[in-house]
């Protein structure tokens, strides 16, 4: 199986491509419309797909992912309700979100709205059977059977995650170092590269079984599925 793992980065999106768990290329693209999808059977992307309406806020996916991640639960941010997706100003979006859901809109969520909108267009064009929402910390939990101890923003955290990847893809660190040298950090951060690689490996490795939270499909009002994918070792 061939897969692409995609993570947002300052330069747009970093994409890792893998065949049967082996990452063979990493690139940075300015937009999802630039992605060559012809050689991918499946795409896992670290961006929310499917926003709940205010009456069904929040999504079950975040709640269940946080239960699994325990000490790293804070890495899973709350996906905003659909009603604020196209607001022009943060103050207006924050006010409306608070009125509709009882919770304000975080600046982190606000800054991601453009990428969320871009991903939604991409999913509607490609079909959600091919595009799956994934979360790197949940992926690393599934690959290792444990929660990562260190932050991915620190060197020890990046090494911890590379060590997990090397159990499935022995050349992970070499591929990572090549990518780090290719782009400046203002284009793509080191942890973005690792996250994209993890998604590609988890989506394509033959020794892994795909899982999702929640286990049952949950759909939002436009028909998009609201589940987060990850993988575990086959029993």
C-alpha positions as CSV (number, residue, x, y, z in Angstrom):
1,X,0.0,0.0,0.0
2,X,1.1,3.5,-0.8
3,X,0.2,6.4,1.5
4,X,0.8,10.1,2.1
5,X,1.1,11.6,5.5
6,X,0.5,15.4,5.6
7,X,1.0,17.9,8.4
8,X,0.6,21.7,8.3
9,X,3.8,23.7,8.5
10,X,4.8,27.4,8.1
11,X,5.5,26.9,4.4
12,X,2.1,25.2,3.8
13,X,2.0,21.5,4.1
14,X,4.8,18.9,4.6
15,X,4.0,15.6,2.9
16,X,5.8,12.2,3.5
17,X,5.1,9.4,1.0
18,X,5.5,5.8,2.1
19,X,5.1,2.4,0.5
20,X,4.4,-0.5,2.9
21,X,5.7,1.6,5.8
22,X,8.9,2.8,4.1
23,X,9.1,6.6,3.6
24,X,10.6,7.3,0.2
25,X,10.1,11.0,-0.2
26,X,9.3,14.2,1.8
27,X,8.3,17.5,0.2
28,X,6.8,20.8,1.2
29,X,3.9,22.1,-0.9
30,X,2.2,25.6,-0.6
31,X,-1.3,24.2,-0.8
32,X,-3.2,20.9,-0.9
33,X,-4.2,21.6,-4.5
34,X,-0.5,21.1,-5.4
35,X,-0.4,17.5,-4.1
36,X,0.1,14.7,-6.6
37,X,-2.4,12.1,-5.5
38,X,-1.9,9.7,-8.3
39,X,0.5,7.4,-6.4
40,X,-1.4,7.3,-3.0
41,X,-3.9,4.7,-2.1
42,X,-4.8,6.7,1.1
43,X,-3.9,10.0,2.7
44,X,-3.7,10.7,6.4
45,X,-3.7,14.4,7.3
46,X,-3.2,16.1,10.7
47,X,-6.1,18.6,10.4
48,X,-9.7,18.4,11.6
49,X,-12.1,17.0,9.0
50,X,-15.7,17.5,9.8
51,X,-16.8,20.3,12.1
52,X,-19.7,19.8,14.5
53,X,-22.6,22.1,14.5
54,X,-23.2,24.0,17.7
55,X,-25.9,21.7,18.8
56,X,-23.6,18.7,18.6
57,X,-20.5,20.4,19.9
58,X,-17.9,19.1,20.9
59,X,-16.9,16.1,18.8
60,X,-16.7,12.7,20.4
61,X,-13.3,12.2,18.6
62,X,-11.4,14.6,20.8
63,X,-12.9,13.3,24.0
64,X,-11.9,9.7,23.2
65,X,-8.5,10.7,21.9
66,X,-7.7,12.5,25.1
67,X,-8.7,9.5,27.2
68,X,-6.1,7.4,25.3
69,X,-3.4,10.1,25.4
70,X,-3.7,10.8,29.2
71,X,-0.7,13.0,30.0
72,X,-0.5,14.2,26.4
73,X,-4.2,15.0,26.2
74,X,-3.5,18.7,25.9
75,X,-2.1,18.0,22.4
76,X,-5.7,17.4,21.2
77,X,-7.3,20.8,20.8
78,X,-11.1,21.3,20.6
79,X,-12.4,21.5,17.1
80,X,-14.6,24.7,16.7
81,X,-18.2,24.5,15.6
82,X,-19.1,25.0,12.0
83,X,-21.0,28.2,12.5
84,X,-17.8,30.2,13.0
85,X,-15.8,28.7,10.1
86,X,-16.2,31.7,7.8
87,X,-16.1,34.5,10.3
88,X,-13.8,37.3,9.2
89,X,-12.5,38.5,12.6
90,X,-11.4,36.6,15.6
91,X,-13.4,38.8,18.0
92,X,-16.6,38.0,16.2
93,X,-15.8,34.3,15.9
94,X,-14.9,34.1,19.6
95,X,-18.1,35.9,20.7
96,X,-20.4,33.7,18.5
97,X,-18.7,30.5,19.5
98,X,-19.1,31.4,23.2
99,X,-22.8,32.2,22.7
100,X,-23.5,29.1,20.7
101,X,-21.5,26.5,22.6
102,X,-20.7,28.0,26.0
103,X,-17.0,27.9,25.1
104,X,-14.8,30.6,23.6
105,X,-12.7,30.0,20.5
106,X,-9.0,29.6,21.2
107,X,-6.5,31.5,19.2
108,X,-5.0,28.2,18.1
109,X,-8.3,27.1,16.6
110,X,-8.7,30.5,14.9
111,X,-5.3,30.3,13.3
112,X,-6.1,26.9,11.9
113,X,-9.4,27.8,10.3
114,X,-7.9,28.6,6.9
115,X,-6.2,25.2,6.8
116,X,-9.4,23.6,7.9
117,X,-11.3,25.2,5.1
118,X,-8.6,24.3,2.6
119,X,-8.7,20.6,3.8
120,X,-12.5,20.5,3.6
121,X,-12.3,21.6,-0.1
122,X,-9.7,18.9,-0.7
123,X,-11.7,16.2,1.0
124,X,-14.8,17.1,-1.0
125,X,-12.8,16.9,-4.2
126,X,-11.0,13.7,-3.5
127,X,-13.6,11.8,-1.4
128,X,-13.3,10.9,2.3
129,X,-12.7,7.3,1.6
130,X,-9.2,8.4,0.5
131,X,-8.6,11.2,3.0
132,X,-8.5,10.5,6.7
133,X,-8.0,12.8,9.6
134,X,-5.2,11.6,11.9
135,X,-3.4,12.9,15.0
136,X,0.4,12.3,15.3
137,X,0.3,11.9,19.1
138,X,-2.4,9.3,18.8
139,X,-0.4,7.6,16.0
140,X,2.7,7.4,18.2
141,X,0.6,6.0,21.0
142,X,-0.7,3.3,18.7
143,X,2.7,2.5,17.2
144,X,4.4,2.2,20.6
145,X,1.6,1.1,22.9
146,X,2.4,4.0,25.3
147,X,2.1,7.8,25.6
148,X,5.2,9.8,24.6
149,X,7.0,11.1,27.6
150,X,8.6,14.2,26.1
151,X,7.4,17.2,24.1
152,X,8.0,16.9,20.4
153,X,9.3,20.5,20.5
154,X,12.3,19.3,22.4
155,X,15.2,17.2,21.1
156,X,14.6,14.4,23.5
157,X,11.0,14.3,22.4
158,X,11.9,14.2,18.7
159,X,14.4,11.4,19.3
160,X,11.8,9.5,21.3
161,X,9.4,9.6,18.4
162,X,12.1,8.7,15.8
163,X,13.0,5.7,17.9
164,X,9.4,4.5,17.7
165,X,9.4,5.0,13.9
166,X,12.6,3.1,13.5
167,X,11.0,-0.1,14.9
168,X,8.8,0.0,11.8
169,X,11.0,1.9,9.3
170,X,14.7,1.4,10.3
171,X,15.9,4.3,8.0
172,X,13.5,6.8,9.6
173,X,16.3,8.9,11.2
174,X,18.3,9.1,7.9
175,X,15.2,10.2,6.0
176,X,14.4,12.7,8.7
177,X,17.9,14.2,8.7
178,X,17.8,14.6,4.9
179,X,14.6,16.6,5.2
180,X,15.9,18.7,8.0
181,X,18.8,19.8,5.9
182,X,16.7,20.5,2.9
183,X,14.4,23.2,4.3
184,X,14.9,26.1,6.7
185,X,12.9,26.0,10.0
186,X,10.8,29.0,8.8
187,X,9.4,26.7,6.1
188,X,9.0,23.5,8.1
189,X,9.8,22.6,11.7
190,X,11.6,19.4,12.7
191,X,8.5,18.0,14.5
192,X,6.3,18.7,11.5
193,X,8.6,16.4,9.4
194,X,8.4,13.6,12.0
195,X,4.6,13.9,12.3
196,X,4.2,13.6,8.5
197,X,6.5,10.6,8.4
198,X,4.5,8.9,11.3
199,X,1.2,9.4,9.5
200,X,2.6,7.9,6.3
201,X,4.1,4.9,8.1
202,X,1.0,4.2,10.1
203,X,-1.2,4.4,7.1
204,X,0.8,2.1,4.9
205,X,2.7,-0.5,7.0
206,X,1.5,-4.1,6.4
207,X,2.1,-5.1,10.0
208,X,-0.4,-2.5,11.3
209,X,-4.1,-2.5,11.8
210,X,-6.0,0.7,11.3
211,X,-8.2,2.0,14.2
212,X,-10.2,5.1,14.8
213,X,-11.9,7.2,17.5
214,X,-14.7,7.0,18.0
215,X,-14.9,3.4,16.8
216,X,-18.3,4.0,15.2
217,X,-18.5,6.6,12.4
218,X,-19.8,10.0,13.4
219,X,-21.0,12.4,10.8
220,X,-21.6,16.1,10.8
221,X,-24.3,18.1,9.0
222,X,-22.6,18.3,5.6
223,X,-22.0,14.6,5.6
224,X,-18.3,14.5,6.5
225,X,-17.1,11.8,8.8
226,X,-15.7,13.0,12.2
227,X,-13.2,10.3,13.2
228,X,-9.5,10.3,14.0
229,X,-7.4,7.5,12.5
230,X,-4.4,5.7,14.0
231,X,-2.8,2.3,13.8
232,X,-1.7,-0.5,16.2
233,X,0.4,-3.6,15.7
234,X,-1.6,-6.6,14.4
235,X,-2.4,-9.0,17.2
